[in-house]
Amino acid sequence: MPQNSKTITITNDGVTLPIQSIVTGRGFITGKSGSGKSNTASVVIEELLKNRCPLLIIDTDGEYRGLKEQFKDLIHVGQKEESDVELTLERVDLITDLALIQGAPIILDVSTFKTEQSKSIINEVVTLLFHKEKEHRKHFLIVIEEVHEFIPQQGGVDELAQNIIRIAKRGRKRGLGICGISQRPSAVDKDFITQCSWSVWHRFTWAIDKKAVNQTLGVDYANQISSLKTGEAFLATDWDETTRLTIKQKETFDEGATPHTSDIVRPTFKSDQSELIEQLRSIEGPPPKLDPNALRTELTSKNSRIKDLENRILELTSELDANPPPPSTKRIEPSKPVSLPNPSQNKLLEDSIESINANTKKQTTADVSQDFSPIWELGQLILYLWRVSLRGFLIILVKLIGIFKIKL
């Protein structure tokens, strides 16, 4: 362990971790469901909050709201009713400022967002933190739940994965630390795991996850990993030998616990950071939802316009039937016999014919466009109706989809 460093305690028998190595380092907490992984993550976070360490938790399952029971300065940003501030992409810049510059601890709850929406927000957050950290150089920790969803071992590396790996490789120089949490170590990008200076490994039973333990800790630990009890884990660090230990129980409300029938009332915790919360709320959110009544009115108006155009087509068709165009009275002169050209004249004759055809086509088009006969008007009207109907149909379809989503 680094000398003369402040520490946090993670077991009942006094095992500690150096705060600076946790906040500015790379960490990984893993274990199968029910092994104690989430409890360990909460214990580490609780201890850091007790020491007023700046951090931002990316909560993908809504598990960390219970921390507000004890830590009133913690700001919960999300889309739930109990959130202090609604999470929108427009507020991300200010959120990162409050977290990094003012040191406000923040839970970024993306559990109610769709996958692509949450990825977009998370990518914006980690990108801004990385760039702002270069200027401010303040110690700061990003905690990411279900990290395998964002930096997978297989399936390709998108922009978000690249930014997380970049923090793992280069963030330490700027004072920016990261801690990934996952129940599937085999699914996490190996570049991330190999960058970690500390890691906690709880129980695994699947062969593929044991293989990941073997690759990281060694075969001896891989053979023991399935025998660990709930709460037991192997702690591996760059500054000490790997050791087997039992993590203490967290102190705050377990929001991620499996619910029982007695759990009828969930506590509601509001943050004491009223001034910072008002700053966040002052940022405008997304545009207002569409008004279904206004959409119905617009749809009725467009249907009426289509009906008028259909009636006009019927009128023009009737007029054309009643007054057909007169037959041509132009006298056709008999053609005079001509001699066939010789081979040397073929090319010249073909070029002349093409030129005459082109000029005739242009003149015919001009004559028709200026002749406002019923036939021409009918053709133009049908073309206009087709364009309007297609565009109107697409607009109506998009808005009807919006109405359907609102009702859901």
Residue pairs with C-beta under 8 A, 6 or more apart in sequence:
1 7
1 16
1 18
1 237
1 239
1 240
2 18
2 20
2 21
2 239
5 18
5 19
5 20
5 21
6 18
6 19
6 20
6 51
7 16
7 17
7 18
7 19
8 16
8 17
8 19
8 22
8 44
8 47
8 48
8 50
8 51
9 15
9 16
9 47
9 248
10 16
10 17
10 40
10 43
10 44
10 47
10 245
10 247
10 248
11 245
11 246
11 247
11 248
12 246
12 248
13 245
15 235
15 243
15 245
17 44
17 198
17 237
18 239
19 48
19 51
19 53
20 139
21 197
21 198
21 237
21 239
22 44
22 48
22 141
22 177
22 179
22 198
23 48
23 53
23 54
23 55
23 139
23 140
23 141
23 177
24 139
24 141
24 171
24 172
24 175
24 176
24 177
25 172
25 177
25 196
25 197
25 198
26 168
26 171
26 172
26 177
26 178
26 179
26 192
26 195
26 196
26 197
26 198
27 44
27 177
27 178
27 179
27 180
27 196
27 197
27 198
27 199
27 200
28 179
28 180
28 181
28 182
28 185
28 188
28 192
28 193
28 196
28 198
28 199
28 200
29 37
29 40
29 41
29 44
29 179
29 180
29 181
29 182
29 199
29 200
30 37
30 181
30 182
30 183
30 184
30 185
30 188
30 199
30 200
30 201
30 202
31 37
31 40
31 183
31 200
31 201
31 202
31 203
31 204
31 233
32 183
32 202
32 203
32 204
32 205
32 206
32 209
33 183
34 230
35 202
35 203
35 204
35 228
35 230
35 233
36 202
36 203
36 230
36 231
36 232
36 233
36 247
37 181
37 183
37 200
37 202
38 63
38 181
38 256
39 231
39 247
39 249
39 250
39 254
40 200
40 202
40 233
40 247
41 143
41 145
41 179
41 181
42 64
42 67
42 250
42 252
42 254
43 247
43 248
43 249
43 250
44 179
45 55
45 57
45 64
45 67
45 143
46 67
46 70
46 71
46 250
46 251
46 252
48 55
48 141
49 55
49 67
49 70
49 71
49 74
49 105
52 103
53 139
53 141
54 99
54 100
54 103
54 104
54 105
54 138
54 139
54 140
54 141
55 99
55 105
55 106
55 140
55 141
55 142
55 143
56 96
56 99
56 105
56 106
56 107
56 108
56 125
56 129
56 140
56 141
56 142
56 143
57 64
57 106
57 107
57 108
57 143
57 145
58 108
58 110
58 122
58 125
58 142
58 143
58 144
58 145
59 65
59 78
59 107
59 108
59 109
59 110
59 111
59 145
60 110
60 111
60 118
60 145
60 146
60 149
61 111
61 145
61 146
61 256
62 78
62 80
62 109
62 111
62 112
62 255
62 256
63 145
63 255
63 256
64 107
64 109
64 255
64 256
65 76
65 80
65 82
65 107
65 109
65 253
65 255
65 269
66 252
66 253
66 254
66 255
66 267
66 269
67 74
67 107
67 252
67 253
68 74
68 76
68 107
68 269
68 270
68 271
69 252
69 253
69 267
69 269
70 251
70 252
71 105
71 252
72 269
72 271
72 272
73 104
73 105
73 271
73 272
73 273
74 105
74 106
74 107
74 271
75 84
75 85
75 98
75 104
75 105
75 106
75 107
75 271
75 273
75 276
75 277
75 280
76 82
76 83
76 84
76 85
76 106
76 107
76 109
76 269
76 271
77 83
77 84
77 85
77 86
77 87
77 91
77 95
77 106
77 107
77 108
77 109
77 280
78 86
78 87
78 107
78 108
78 109
78 110
78 111
78 112
79 86
79 87
79 109
79 112
79 113
80 109
80 112
82 268
82 269
82 270
83 109
84 270
84 271
84 273
84 277
84 280
85 91
85 277
85 280
85 281
86 281
86 285
87 108
87 109
87 110
87 113
87 121
88 283
88 285
88 286
89 120
89 121
89 124
89 286
90 283
90 284
90 285
90 286
91 280
91 283
91 285
92 121
92 124
92 125
92 128
93 128
94 279
94 280
94 283
95 106
95 108
95 125
95 280
96 125
96 128
96 129
96 132
97 132
98 104
98 106
98 276
98 279
98 280
99 105
99 106
99 129
99 140
100 129
100 132
100 133
100 136
100 138
100 140
101 132
101 136
101 138
102 276
103 138
104 273
104 276
108 121
108 122
108 125
110 117
110 118
110 121
110 122
113 121
115 149
119 150
119 158
119 160
122 144
122 150
122 160
123 159
123 160
123 163
126 142
126 160
126 163
126 164
126 167
127 163
129 140
129 142
129 167
129 176
130 163
130 166
130 167
130 171
130 174
130 176
133 140
133 171
133 174
133 175
133 176
134 174
137 174
137 175
138 175
139 175
139 177
140 175
140 176
140 177
141 177
141 178
141 179
142 167
142 176
142 177
142 178
142 179
143 178
143 179
143 181
144 150
144 164
144 178
144 179
144 180
144 181
145 181
146 181
146 182
146 183
147 164
147 180
147 181
147 182
147 188
147 192
148 182
148 184
148 187
148 188
150 160
150 161
150 164
151 157
151 160
151 161
151 164
151 165
151 180
151 188
151 189
151 192
152 161
152 187
152 188
152 189
153 186
153 187
153 188
153 189
153 190
154 187
157 165
157 189
161 189
164 178
164 192
165 189
165 191
165 192
167 176
167 178
168 178
168 191
168 192
168 195
168 196
169 191
169 195
171 177
171 178
180 188
180 192
180 196
182 188
184 209
185 193
185 201
185 204
185 209
185 212
185 213
185 216
186 206
186 208
186 209
186 211
186 212
190 215
193 199
193 212
193 216
197 237
197 238
197 239
198 235
198 236
198 237
198 238
199 216
199 235
199 236
199 237
200 233
200 234
200 235
200 236
200 247
201 213
201 216
201 217
201 221
201 225
201 233
201 234
201 236
202 228
202 232
202 233
203 225
203 226
203 227
203 228
203 229
203 230
203 232
204 210
204 213
204 225
204 226
205 226
210 222
210 225
210 226
211 222
213 221
213 222
213 225
214 221
214 222
216 236
217 234
217 236
217 242
221 234
221 242
224 234
224 244
225 234
228 234
228 244
229 246
231 246
231 247
231 249
232 244
232 245
232 246
232 247
233 244
233 245
233 246
233 247
234 242
234 243
234 244
234 245
235 242
235 243
235 244
235 245
236 242
253 267
255 266
271 277
289 406
290 399
290 402
290 403
290 406
292 403
292 406
295 399
295 400
295 402
295 403
298 399
299 396
299 399
302 392
302 396
305 388
306 385
306 388
306 389
306 392
309 381
309 384
309 385
309 388
310 385
312 381
313 378
313 381
313 382
313 385
316 374
316 377
316 378
316 381
317 378
319 374
320 374
320 375
320 378
323 374
325 373
325 375
341 349
368 376
369 376
